[in-house]
Amino acid sequence: MAIHMPRIINTKPILRRSSSSAANVPKGYFAVYVGDQEKKQFVIPISFLNQPLFQDLLSQSEEKFGFQHPMGGLTIPCSEELFIDLTSSFIGF
């Protein structure tokens, strides 16, 4: 009889704020720009694209910016705090 132990999850945060260019984004991640006034770059896993709440953010971005994003990359129209709160709930899915 085998005993199954829960897998230990790495505590390193998945969501990262980055000051580097989008060219330095690791495989399996993508960069987005977030913020009301000052836009900050976040590097997030592509698995977030499957999350309905993140898809809602993408729809809002499309409505606001279309395909002309002011930062040259994907811009999410919400506050940094809201973005962190929403995406923190995705970790572990």
Summary of the structure (lengths in Angstrom):
residues: 93
radius of gyration: 15.3
end to end distance: 28.8
largest distance: 58.8
contacts: 197
relative contact order: 0.21
helix: 33%
strand: 18%
